Structure formats: C-alpha cells, structure tokens
Amino acid sequence: MKTVGVVFGGKSPEHDVSIISAQSIVSNMDRNVYAPVLFPMNREGQLFRGDGGFEFLKSGTGEDILPVSFDELKKMDVIFPVLHGPFGEDGTIQGLFEMMGIPYVGSGVESCALNMHKGLFRDVFAVKGIAQPHYRYFSRVDKTASLKEIRQTLALPLFVKPCRGGSSIGISRVDTIDKLEEAVETAFRYDDCVIVEEGIDITEELEVAVLGRPGRLTVAGPGGLIAGDIFYSYDDKYVNKRTRFQIPVEDLPAEVLSGIRKLAATAFAVTNCFGLARVDFLFNRNSGYLALNEINTMPGFTDISMYTKLMMTTGMSFSELVSALLDLAFQRGR
C-alpha cells in the first residue's frame, strides 16, 4: 500500500475549487493500492494533517486535525498537489517537492511557472508562430504607459486578466474604452501583473485533455463549451453552472479534430508539461480560425470539470485516471 499525500486548499483565490477537486480525487482513488492522507492548507499557507481535512477548511472544524511542518510530506510515497492557481500551480510548491526529493503528480517547476504566467506563456508561443490573440501585459509601475499603448493598438472588446490566475477570477470583458482602467484595477486585486488581450470573433471555446509524458501521450477531445455569460466566468463555472458542454464537440471535420489534437500535443511539449494538462483554444468554425488560449497544468477535478469528462471518453474511468497520474509521478521519481 502506497501513501498519497493529498495537498489541497492553499493561498490561491481558487482555494474553494481546490477542495472540491481534492474530494473528487480522494473518492476515486483505488484503496487496494493507495492510502490517501489529507493535508489541508489554509488560506495563510499553513499546512495541517488529518482525516477531517475537508470539513476543516470549509467550516474550521474537523476530526484529528493537527498543524504540521512541510517535512511531514517526506513520510509520503507520493504527493498529489491538488492546488489551483498561485502558490500551487505556479512552480512554487513543486520546487519544494524537488528539494525534498518527493515524487509528485503533475508538471515540474519551469513548466508550471511558464504556463501560469499568461504573458510569458504568450511570449513563448509568439516566437513559435502559433496563433493567439494580440496582447499586452504589464506591472503597476508600467500601467500608465501600457494603457496608452493599449488604447492605440488593441481593438475592442478587450479581456483583462490577472497574469497568474485561473477559474476566471478577476477577469473582465471591456466593451467601451472608458471601462478599461476599472477592469485593470480589478485584475490588480489578484496579481501584480495584468494582461490585456484583444477579443477575437469565435463561435466556441474548445478544450483538450492531455495525459502522459513526452513521447507517450493520450490526447482526448476536444470538448466544446458555450458560456451562459458573455464569457466563461467564475459564476458560470461554479455557481450558476449555466455553461453548456459538448463532449466531444459535435460536427467538426476529422482533419480539424486531428489538427487541434496535434496542436495540443505540441503545446504540451513546448512548455515541458508532464503528467497532465488541459489545453484550451478559441475557435471560429465559420472561418476555421483556431487560436491557443491557455494551458492549465492542474485542471479542475470537480463534477463539471472538462478534463475528467474528456479523459473518460477514451474509456478510462475516473479511478483509472487517478491511478495513471500517480503511476506517472512514480516514473518521474525514478
């Protein structure tokens, strides 16, 4: 029996989503092979251990909860860091695992850091010549000059986002230029770097699930989503749940599907991902225009998460998916 340290919660604005993802993973872990050990992390970044970890983060109470140091993780055979967003998906905690020599699920330090930063991510793919929206990113010290440039060079509508964030938290759509600065300030509440992207004419967002390691990848999808809001907002995802899913996406020619999967595998390789990733695209089926949107190195594992839904279209169960991810972690650990 191998012990799996499941780390969840954390300092990120996606703290609550992390709890839901971790619950799904633990409930689908093969108990004949793996023994999950819960390591809840509060919003201040303090680590705890105990079977009542989920209830502890939700209500502040839970059975057998004790504060522990990160050295406690060394007792585990492998770590499953179910942490979304900053301080979990950005390479910080992965660096800690590397220093401790502990096998862990997911991509390494450089891949997580690159894919988490929307500006640097876009810089890499601009060099590679892969289609993506026009963009500009900046820190607060460059705000005035950057806003002037954006007003002159980018066309409405604009999407304003924290550079390092997820689950659509802090994102605004700007349809009139007088609302731009307000949207930028909203994004600065969640990060010290903001990216502004030019809106493009699309009919849908497509998402592709990738599992494996370089040279041995399973690519599933794409799945399509049609947002109930003007874009795929946090409320759309987790509160109102108004988004409509197509899994798999319908009525696309075989050559288009093949091209999307190939580009997803290329993006996975270019950013040195390992284990898993969800690769997101913006697509217009009328013109055939396809643009890379982002790569998520620790996608959600909730009941509405596209990654798990797509992987299940390959015939893999949720439990088999969790086992495959843990096995990949051990392979890299060797």
C-alpha positions as CSV (number, residue, x, y, z in Angstrom):
1,M,0.0,0.0,0.0
2,K,1.5,3.4,-1.1
3,T,0.7,6.5,0.9
4,V,-0.5,9.5,-1.2
5,G,-0.3,12.9,0.4
6,V,-3.2,14.9,-1.0
7,V,-2.4,18.6,-0.5
8,F,-5.3,21.0,-1.2
9,G,-6.8,24.4,-0.3
10,G,-3.9,26.9,-0.2
11,K,-3.4,30.6,-0.5
12,S,-4.9,30.9,-4.0
13,P,-8.2,32.6,-4.8
14,E,-9.1,29.1,-6.2
15,H,-9.0,27.7,-2.6
16,D,-12.6,26.5,-2.7
17,V,-12.3,24.9,-6.1
18,S,-9.2,23.0,-4.9
19,I,-11.2,21.5,-2.0
20,I,-13.9,20.2,-4.4
21,S,-11.2,18.8,-6.8
22,A,-9.4,17.0,-3.9
23,Q,-12.6,15.4,-2.7
24,S,-13.3,14.0,-6.1
25,I,-9.8,12.6,-6.4
26,V,-9.8,11.0,-3.0
27,S,-13.2,9.4,-3.5
28,N,-12.0,7.9,-6.8
29,M,-8.6,6.6,-5.5
30,D,-8.1,2.9,-5.6
31,R,-7.9,1.9,-2.0
32,N,-6.5,-1.5,-2.8
33,V,-3.3,0.2,-3.9
34,Y,-3.2,3.7,-2.4
35,A,-3.9,5.1,1.0
36,P,-4.7,8.8,0.8
37,V,-3.5,11.1,3.6
38,L,-5.2,14.5,3.7
39,F,-3.0,17.7,4.0
40,P,-5.3,20.7,4.1
41,M,-3.7,24.1,3.7
42,N,-5.4,27.2,5.0
43,R,-5.6,30.5,3.2
44,E,-2.5,31.7,5.1
45,G,-0.5,28.8,3.7
46,Q,-0.3,26.8,7.0
47,L,-0.3,23.0,6.5
48,F,-2.3,20.6,8.5
49,R,-2.9,16.9,8.6
50,G,-6.0,14.9,9.4
51,D,-8.9,12.8,8.2
52,G,-11.3,15.7,8.7
53,G,-9.3,18.0,6.3
54,F,-12.2,18.8,4.0
55,E,-14.6,19.8,6.8
56,F,-11.7,21.7,8.5
57,L,-11.2,24.0,5.5
58,K,-14.9,24.5,4.9
59,S,-16.0,25.2,8.5
60,G,-12.9,25.5,10.7
61,T,-13.7,22.2,12.5
62,G,-12.7,18.7,11.7
63,E,-11.6,15.4,13.4
64,D,-7.9,14.8,14.3
65,I,-6.6,18.0,12.6
66,L,-3.1,18.9,13.6
67,P,-0.8,21.6,12.3
68,V,2.3,20.1,10.7
69,S,5.5,21.2,9.0
70,F,6.2,20.6,5.4
71,D,8.7,17.9,6.5
72,E,5.7,15.7,7.2
73,L,5.3,15.3,3.5
74,K,8.6,13.4,3.4
75,K,6.8,10.5,5.0
76,M,4.6,10.0,1.9
77,D,5.4,7.8,-1.0
78,V,4.0,10.4,-3.4
79,I,2.3,13.8,-3.3
80,F,-0.8,14.8,-5.3
81,P,-0.8,18.6,-5.1
82,V,-4.5,19.4,-5.9
83,L,-3.7,23.1,-5.8
84,H,-5.1,25.5,-8.4
85,G,-3.6,28.9,-9.2
86,P,-0.9,30.9,-7.4
87,F,1.2,29.1,-4.7
88,G,0.2,25.7,-6.0
89,E,0.2,25.7,-9.8
90,D,2.9,28.2,-10.4
91,G,6.0,26.2,-9.6
92,T,6.5,27.3,-6.0
93,I,5.4,24.2,-4.2
94,Q,6.8,22.0,-7.0
95,G,10.2,23.5,-6.2
96,L,9.7,22.4,-2.5
97,F,8.9,18.9,-3.6
98,E,12.0,18.8,-5.8
99,M,14.3,20.0,-3.0
100,M,12.8,17.3,-0.7
101,G,13.1,14.6,-3.3
102,I,9.4,13.6,-3.1
103,P,7.6,12.2,-6.2
104,Y,4.6,14.3,-7.1
105,V,1.8,14.4,-9.7
106,G,2.0,17.0,-12.5
107,S,4.4,19.2,-14.3
108,G,7.7,20.5,-12.9
109,V,8.8,23.9,-11.7
110,E,9.6,25.6,-15.1
111,S,6.5,24.3,-16.8
112,C,4.2,25.3,-14.1
113,A,5.8,28.8,-13.8
114,L,5.6,29.4,-17.5
115,N,2.1,28.2,-18.1
116,M,0.8,30.0,-15.0
117,H,2.0,33.4,-16.3
118,K,-0.2,34.3,-19.2
119,G,2.2,37.0,-20.5
120,L,5.3,34.8,-20.6
121,F,3.3,31.9,-22.0
122,R,2.1,34.1,-24.9
123,D,5.6,35.3,-25.5
124,V,6.8,31.7,-26.0
125,F,4.1,30.9,-28.4
126,A,4.5,34.1,-30.3
127,V,8.1,33.0,-31.0
128,K,6.8,29.6,-32.1
129,G,4.4,31.3,-34.5
130,I,1.3,29.8,-33.0
131,A,-1.9,31.8,-33.5
132,Q,-3.2,33.6,-30.4
133,P,-4.9,36.9,-29.5
134,H,-3.0,40.2,-29.6
135,Y,-2.0,41.1,-26.1
136,R,0.0,43.4,-23.8
137,Y,1.0,42.7,-20.2
138,F,2.4,45.0,-17.5
139,S,3.0,45.7,-13.9
140,R,1.5,48.6,-11.9
141,V,4.6,50.7,-12.4
142,D,4.1,50.5,-16.2
143,K,0.3,51.0,-16.1
144,T,0.0,54.5,-17.5
145,A,2.2,53.9,-20.5
146,S,0.7,50.5,-21.1
147,L,-2.9,51.7,-21.1
148,K,-1.9,54.5,-23.5
149,E,-0.4,51.9,-25.9
150,I,-3.4,49.5,-25.5
151,R,-5.9,52.3,-26.4
152,Q,-3.9,52.9,-29.6
153,T,-3.1,49.3,-30.7
154,L,-5.7,46.9,-29.4
155,A,-9.3,46.7,-30.7
156,L,-12.4,46.3,-28.6
157,P,-13.7,44.1,-27.0
158,L,-10.8,43.6,-24.6
159,F,-10.3,40.9,-22.0
160,V,-8.4,42.0,-18.9
161,K,-7.0,39.3,-16.6
162,P,-4.5,38.7,-13.8
163,C,-1.4,37.3,-15.4
164,R,-1.3,34.5,-12.8
165,G,-4.7,33.2,-12.1
166,G,-7.4,30.8,-13.0
167,S,-11.1,29.8,-12.8
168,S,-11.9,33.2,-14.5
169,I,-11.3,35.0,-11.2
170,G,-10.5,38.7,-11.7
171,I,-11.3,38.6,-15.4
172,S,-13.4,41.4,-17.0
173,R,-14.7,42.0,-20.5
174,V,-14.3,45.6,-21.7
175,D,-16.7,46.8,-24.4
176,T,-16.1,50.5,-24.0
177,I,-12.6,52.0,-23.6
178,D,-13.7,54.1,-20.6
179,K,-14.1,50.9,-18.6
180,L,-10.6,49.7,-19.3
181,E,-8.8,51.2,-16.2
182,E,-11.5,49.9,-13.9
183,A,-11.1,46.4,-15.3
184,V,-7.3,46.7,-14.9
185,E,-7.7,47.7,-11.2
186,T,-10.0,44.7,-10.7
187,A,-7.3,42.4,-12.1
188,F,-4.6,44.0,-9.9
189,R,-6.5,42.9,-6.9
190,Y,-5.4,39.4,-7.7
191,D,-1.9,39.8,-9.1
192,D,0.8,42.4,-9.5
193,C,0.9,41.7,-13.3
194,V,-2.1,42.2,-15.6
195,I,-2.6,41.1,-19.2
196,V,-5.0,42.7,-21.7
197,E,-6.0,40.6,-24.7
198,E,-7.8,41.6,-27.8
199,G,-11.1,39.9,-28.3
200,I,-11.4,37.7,-31.3
201,D,-14.5,36.5,-33.2
202,I,-15.2,33.0,-32.1
203,T,-18.1,30.6,-32.1
204,E,-16.9,28.5,-29.1
205,E,-14.1,27.6,-26.8
206,L,-12.5,24.2,-27.2
207,E,-10.6,22.2,-24.5
208,V,-8.3,19.2,-25.0
209,A,-7.2,16.9,-22.2
210,V,-3.6,15.5,-22.3
211,L,-2.3,12.7,-20.2
212,G,1.2,11.2,-20.1
213,R,4.8,12.0,-20.7
214,P,6.8,13.2,-23.8
215,G,6.5,10.5,-26.5
216,R,3.7,8.7,-24.7
217,L,0.6,10.9,-24.7
218,T,-3.1,10.3,-24.6
219,V,-4.9,13.2,-26.1
220,A,-8.7,13.4,-25.6
221,G,-11.2,15.8,-27.1
222,P,-11.8,18.4,-28.0
223,G,-14.8,19.3,-25.9
224,G,-16.7,22.4,-26.6
225,L,-18.3,24.9,-24.2
226,I,-20.8,27.6,-24.8
227,A,-20.8,30.1,-21.9
228,G,-24.1,31.2,-20.3
229,D,-22.4,34.6,-19.7
230,I,-20.6,36.9,-22.1
231,F,-17.5,34.9,-21.2
232,Y,-16.8,31.8,-19.1
233,S,-17.0,33.5,-15.7
234,Y,-16.4,32.1,-12.3
235,D,-20.1,32.2,-11.5
236,D,-20.8,30.4,-14.8
237,K,-18.4,27.6,-13.8
238,Y,-19.1,27.0,-10.2
239,V,-22.2,28.9,-9.1
240,N,-24.9,29.2,-11.7
241,K,-23.4,26.4,-13.9
242,R,-25.1,27.8,-17.0
243,T,-22.4,26.8,-19.4
244,R,-23.4,24.1,-22.0
245,F,-20.9,21.4,-22.7
246,Q,-20.4,19.3,-25.9
247,I,-18.3,16.3,-25.0
248,P,-16.9,15.5,-27.5
249,V,-17.5,18.6,-29.7
250,E,-20.0,18.0,-32.5
251,D,-19.8,18.3,-36.3
252,L,-16.2,19.1,-36.8
253,P,-14.4,17.5,-39.8
254,A,-11.9,14.8,-39.0
255,E,-8.9,16.9,-40.2
256,V,-9.9,19.8,-38.0
257,L,-10.2,17.5,-34.9
258,S,-6.8,15.9,-35.8
259,G,-5.2,19.3,-36.1
260,I,-6.5,20.5,-32.8
261,R,-5.2,17.4,-31.0
262,K,-1.8,17.7,-32.7
263,L,-1.5,21.4,-31.7
264,A,-2.5,20.4,-28.1
265,A,0.3,17.8,-28.0
266,T,2.7,20.4,-29.4
267,A,1.8,22.9,-26.8
268,F,2.2,20.3,-24.1
269,A,5.7,19.5,-25.4
270,V,6.8,23.1,-26.0
271,T,6.1,24.1,-22.4
272,N,7.6,20.8,-21.0
273,C,4.4,19.6,-19.3
274,F,4.4,16.3,-17.6
275,G,1.6,14.0,-16.4
276,L,-1.5,16.1,-17.3
277,A,-2.7,19.4,-18.8
278,R,-5.8,20.9,-20.2
279,V,-5.1,22.9,-23.4
280,D,-7.7,25.5,-24.3
281,F,-8.4,27.0,-27.7
282,L,-10.6,29.7,-29.2
283,F,-12.3,28.6,-32.4
284,N,-14.5,30.0,-35.1
285,R,-16.0,27.1,-37.1
286,N,-17.2,29.5,-39.8
287,S,-13.8,30.7,-40.7
288,G,-11.7,27.8,-39.3
289,Y,-9.7,30.2,-37.2
290,L,-8.1,28.5,-34.2
291,A,-6.1,30.3,-31.5
292,L,-4.3,28.9,-28.5
293,N,-5.8,30.4,-25.3
294,E,-4.0,28.8,-22.3
295,I,-2.6,25.6,-20.8
296,N,-3.7,24.5,-17.3
297,T,-1.2,22.2,-15.6
298,M,-3.5,21.2,-12.8
299,P,-7.0,21.4,-14.2
300,G,-10.1,21.1,-12.1
301,F,-11.4,17.7,-11.0
302,T,-14.9,18.8,-10.0
303,D,-18.1,17.2,-11.3
304,I,-18.3,19.8,-14.0
305,S,-14.6,19.8,-15.0
306,M,-13.8,19.3,-18.7
307,Y,-10.5,17.4,-18.1
308,T,-12.0,14.4,-16.4
309,K,-15.1,14.3,-18.7
310,L,-12.8,14.3,-21.7
311,M,-10.5,11.6,-20.4
312,M,-13.5,9.3,-19.7
313,T,-14.4,9.5,-23.5
314,T,-11.3,7.3,-24.0
315,G,-12.8,4.5,-22.0
316,M,-10.8,5.4,-18.9
317,S,-12.7,5.6,-15.5
318,F,-12.1,8.4,-13.0
319,S,-10.3,5.8,-10.8
320,E,-8.1,4.7,-13.6
321,L,-7.2,8.3,-14.4
322,V,-6.1,8.9,-10.8
323,S,-4.0,5.7,-10.8
324,A,-2.4,6.7,-14.1
325,L,-1.4,10.1,-12.8
326,L,0.1,8.6,-9.6
327,D,2.0,6.0,-11.7
328,L,3.4,8.8,-13.9
329,A,4.6,10.6,-10.7
330,F,6.5,7.4,-9.7
331,Q,8.0,7.1,-13.1
332,R,9.5,10.6,-13.0
333,G,10.6,9.9,-9.4
334,R,12.7,7.1,-10.7
